[in-house]
């Protein structure tokens, strides 16, 4: 995990979003080198639980996949608010 400081921003209560990438790996930490916890597929609905912005201005979300209830971090760019 990087040494970057992470700033937490609570999203609107249980914000619903949808995966708009073909697939995205969900991670154990908001870092591209973190351990994979699951994979989310195009069109799956996610509930955003927290938003993270690190010192490199990378935006991450900690979210729950509504298909299988797995949780993990993923880049916010992989999500769309069109549900």
Order of alpha helices (4+ residues) and beta strands (2+ residues): beta-beta-beta-beta-beta-beta-beta-beta
